[in-house]
């Protein structure tokens, strides 16, 4: 971890210090964006590992190729549990959802 008081020439660190660190709203936004990127990337990777085109995956899921294209786009915000489950089934996987405690928390509420 970089010392927050130590001078740096790392542009990413400078931007983080100046615009993100300590700003809960921006940190939450970045976290949400990261999750969307992760979902899109995972859908793409699953499709490629299954050796399927977008059209073939769409056919297995019961939708159009353009829908699969949107789902693989990191900017897409409309992922549903139903669609993610259909994709998992189409590539012979199962979908797991996990609740993870916030950093500093011992466990999630029951």
Secondary structure, DSSP 8 states (H G I E B T S, - for coil): ---TTS----HHHHHIIIIITT-HHHHHHHHHHHHHHHHHHHHHHHHHHTT--HHHHHHHHTS-HHHHHHHTSTT-----HHHHHHHHHHTT----------TT-SS---
